Amino acid sequence: MQTKVKRISLGVCLFVFLFVVIGGGLHLSSGGAFLAAATGTPLLIHVLHRLRTGGSGEPSPPSPSRTGISGNRVAEVQADDPGAFDGEDVVGR
C-alpha cells in the first residue's frame, strides 16, 4: 500500500512539475499547460520505466548459441574470380 501511495504521489509531483515548466516555458494558457502536462506525464513515466528496466518491450532475438548458427560467419570469396576484390573492401564481422 505504501509503494502505491508513493508512486501516485510521484506521478502527481511530476504532473505539477511539467505543468509549471511547460506552461511557463512555452507561455501557454492554463488549459494548454494542463493538456501538455496531462499527456506528457504518462509518456515520461513510460520512457523512464523502460530506461530503468532496460526492456524494449519486444522479445529479444535468440542468441546464436541457441540456434546453432555461428555469429562470426563470413562470406566466402574465391580468389580466382575476376573482379572479386574490385572496388569493395572485405571486412570481417
BATI-567448 format. One line per 5 residues: number of its first residue (from 1); their letters; for each residue x, y, z of N, C-alpha, C. Coordinates in Angstrom, 2 decimals, padded with zeros to 5 digits. Each point is the difference from the previous one (the first is absolute). Layout:
BATI-567448
NUM> a> X Y Z X Y Z X Y Z | ... $
This chain:
BATI-567448
1> mqtkv> 000.81 -001.19 000.00 -000.81 001.19 000.00 000.86 001.26 000.00 | 001.09 -000.04 000.74 000.87 001.17 000.11 000.69 000.28 -001.34 | 000.39 -001.05 -000.72 000.66 000.23 -001.30 -000.99 000.57 -001.01 | -001.27 -000.41 000.09 -001.00 000.54 -000.92 -000.21 001.49 000.25 | -000.06 000.38 001.27 -000.16 001.41 000.35 001.23 000.79 -000.46 $
6> krisl> 001.17 -000.59 000.15 001.22 000.66 -000.42 000.01 000.21 -001.51 | -000.40 -001.00 -000.77 -000.03 000.12 -001.46 -001.00 001.05 -000.45 | -001.17 000.02 000.64 -001.02 000.98 -000.37 000.48 001.41 000.34 | 000.60 000.17 001.16 000.47 001.33 000.38 001.14 000.47 -000.91 | 000.87 -000.91 -000.43 001.06 000.37 -000.93 -000.59 000.38 -001.36 $
11> gvclf> -001.06 -000.68 -000.41 -000.68 000.36 -001.25 -000.64 001.36 000.08 | -000.61 000.31 001.14 -000.61 001.33 000.18 001.07 001.08 000.02 | 001.12 -000.26 000.66 001.09 000.97 000.02 000.56 000.22 -001.41 | 000.13 -001.06 -000.76 000.47 000.13 -001.38 -000.98 000.81 -000.83 | -001.30 -000.23 000.21 -001.02 000.76 -000.72 000.11 001.49 000.32 $
16> vflfv> 000.11 000.34 001.29 000.10 001.40 000.40 001.28 000.63 -000.55 | 001.09 -000.75 000.03 001.26 000.49 -000.54 -000.13 000.30 -001.49 | -000.56 -000.96 -000.75 -000.19 000.23 -001.43 -000.97 001.14 -000.27 | -001.04 000.11 000.81 -000.97 001.07 -000.15 000.68 001.36 000.12 | 000.85 000.14 001.00 000.67 001.29 000.24 001.08 000.25 -001.05 $
21> viggg> 000.82 -001.00 -000.28 001.13 000.19 -000.91 -000.49 000.19 -001.44 | -000.87 -000.87 -000.47 -000.48 000.10 -001.38 -000.87 001.24 -000.16 | -000.89 000.22 000.95 -000.89 001.17 -000.09 000.76 001.30 000.05 | 000.97 000.10 000.87 000.77 001.23 000.11 001.02 000.16 -001.10 | 000.63 -001.11 -000.38 001.05 000.07 -001.02 -000.53 000.29 -001.39 $
26> lhlss> -001.15 -000.55 -000.32 -000.58 000.21 -001.33 -001.06 001.10 -000.01 | -000.21 000.65 001.16 -000.98 001.08 000.13 -001.38 -000.45 -000.48 | -000.42 -001.17 000.49 -001.31 -000.53 -000.37 -001.08 000.52 000.93 | -001.23 -000.08 -000.46 -001.11 000.31 000.88 -000.12 -001.13 001.02 | -000.83 000.19 000.99 -000.12 -001.02 001.03 -000.58 -001.30 -000.57 $
31> ggafl> -000.93 000.10 -000.95 -000.55 -001.20 -000.63 001.03 -000.74 -000.83 | 000.82 000.75 -000.73 001.05 -000.63 -000.80 001.08 -000.63 000.86 | 000.35 000.66 001.08 000.99 -000.57 000.92 -000.53 -001.26 000.66 | -001.29 000.02 000.37 -000.61 -001.18 000.60 000.00 -001.17 -000.98 | -000.38 000.27 -001.25 -000.03 -001.05 -001.02 001.40 -000.55 -000.26 $
36> aaatg> 000.99 000.87 -000.09 001.38 -000.45 -000.23 000.50 -000.85 001.15 | -000.28 000.43 001.23 000.45 -000.76 001.16 -000.75 -001.31 000.13 | -001.30 000.01 -000.34 -000.80 -001.22 000.11 000.43 -001.05 -001.02 | 000.44 000.43 -001.17 000.47 -000.97 -001.00 001.48 -000.33 000.18 | 000.76 000.92 000.54 001.44 -000.23 000.17 000.34 -000.87 001.19 $
41> tplli> -000.81 000.04 001.03 000.30 -000.77 001.21 000.01 -001.50 -000.25 | -001.05 -000.60 -000.60 000.06 -001.45 -000.24 001.11 -000.39 -000.98 | 000.24 000.87 -000.98 001.06 -000.28 -000.97 001.36 -000.01 000.68 | 000.26 000.98 000.84 001.27 000.06 000.69 000.17 -001.15 000.98 | -001.07 -000.37 000.69 000.06 -001.16 000.91 000.32 -001.27 -000.77 $
46> hvlhr> -000.63 -000.18 -001.17 000.25 -001.18 -000.82 001.46 -000.05 -000.47 | 000.52 001.13 -000.47 001.39 000.04 -000.48 000.97 -000.27 001.14 | -000.21 000.61 001.14 000.89 -000.23 001.13 -000.07 -001.44 000.50 | -001.19 -000.60 -000.05 -000.13 -001.40 000.40 000.76 -000.91 -000.96 | -000.08 000.28 -001.31 000.74 -000.80 -000.97 001.49 000.14 000.19 $
51> lrtgg> 000.47 001.21 000.27 001.43 000.20 000.21 000.48 -000.71 001.27 | -000.85 000.02 001.02 000.37 -000.63 001.27 000.08 -001.52 -000.13 | -000.98 -000.58 -000.67 -000.02 -001.45 -000.13 000.89 -000.49 -001.12 | 000.35 000.88 -000.92 000.87 -000.40 -001.10 -000.72 -000.82 -001.05 | -001.30 -000.09 000.07 -000.78 -000.78 -000.95 -000.50 000.85 -001.14 $
56> sgeps> -000.06 -000.59 -001.17 -000.52 000.72 -001.14 -001.45 -000.35 -000.26 | -000.54 -000.94 000.75 -001.37 -000.40 -000.20 -000.17 -001.07 -001.07 | 001.05 -000.23 -000.75 -000.04 -001.02 -001.04 000.87 -001.18 000.44 | -000.37 -001.21 -000.38 000.84 -001.14 000.36 001.34 000.08 -000.72 | 001.03 -000.36 000.73 001.33 000.05 -000.61 000.19 -001.19 -000.94 $
61> ppsps> 000.77 000.20 -001.07 000.24 -001.12 -000.91 000.82 -001.08 000.70 | -000.18 -001.23 -000.42 000.76 -001.08 000.65 001.49 000.16 -000.25 | 000.77 -000.39 001.00 001.44 000.11 -000.13 000.51 -001.04 -000.99 | 001.14 000.26 -000.65 000.54 -000.95 -000.98 000.31 -001.37 000.60 | 000.33 -000.05 001.28 000.32 -001.29 000.61 -001.24 -000.89 000.11 $
66> rtgis> -001.18 000.60 000.13 -001.22 -000.79 000.10 -000.45 -000.54 -001.35 | 000.25 000.76 -001.05 -000.47 -000.41 -001.32 001.02 -000.86 -000.74 | 001.20 -000.03 000.49 001.03 -000.78 -000.67 000.66 000.74 -001.15 | -000.29 001.29 -000.17 000.59 000.79 -001.07 001.18 000.75 000.59 | 001.09 -000.04 -000.72 001.18 000.70 000.45 -000.18 001.50 -000.19 $
71> gnrva> 000.34 000.79 000.99 -000.14 001.44 -000.09 001.10 000.64 -000.82 | 001.06 -000.72 -000.30 001.13 000.57 -000.73 000.10 -000.57 -001.41 | -001.10 -000.14 -000.68 000.03 -000.52 -001.36 000.49 001.08 -000.95 | 000.85 -000.40 -000.91 000.54 000.91 -001.00 -000.26 -000.62 -001.36 | -000.42 000.82 -000.93 -000.25 -000.51 -001.35 001.31 -000.44 -000.64 $
76> evqad> -000.06 -001.11 -000.68 001.19 -000.50 -000.67 000.12 000.60 -001.38 | 001.18 000.47 -000.34 000.27 000.56 -001.31 001.17 -000.76 -000.58 | -000.17 -000.45 -001.23 001.08 -000.74 -000.64 000.96 000.99 -000.63 | 001.29 -000.21 000.26 001.03 000.92 -000.48 000.14 -000.03 -001.52 | -000.35 -001.12 -000.66 000.18 -000.06 -001.44 -001.18 000.62 -000.76 $
81> dpgaf> -001.01 000.47 000.71 -001.14 000.65 -000.63 000.43 001.38 -000.46 | -000.14 000.30 -001.31 000.41 001.32 -000.48 -000.89 001.08 000.61 | 000.63 001.01 000.55 -000.75 001.10 000.59 -000.52 -000.29 001.39 | 000.53 -001.04 000.64 -000.49 -000.36 001.32 000.29 001.09 001.03 | 001.14 000.69 -000.16 000.37 001.02 000.96 000.02 001.39 -000.61 $
86> dgedv> -000.61 000.21 -001.17 000.00 001.31 -000.65 -000.98 000.94 000.67 | 000.49 001.09 000.53 -000.85 001.05 000.53 -000.71 -000.32 001.30 | 000.27 -001.10 000.60 -000.67 -000.34 001.25 001.04 -000.33 001.07 | -000.27 000.41 001.16 000.84 -000.37 001.14 -000.61 -001.21 000.66 | 000.84 -000.96 000.30 -000.49 -001.19 000.70 000.28 000.22 001.48 $
91> vgr> -001.07 000.02 000.78 000.12 000.25 001.43 -000.65 -001.16 000.73 | 000.72 -000.57 000.96 -000.58 -001.07 000.83 -000.91 000.60 001.04 | -001.06 -000.71 000.30 -000.94 000.50 001.00 000.35 -000.55 001.35 $
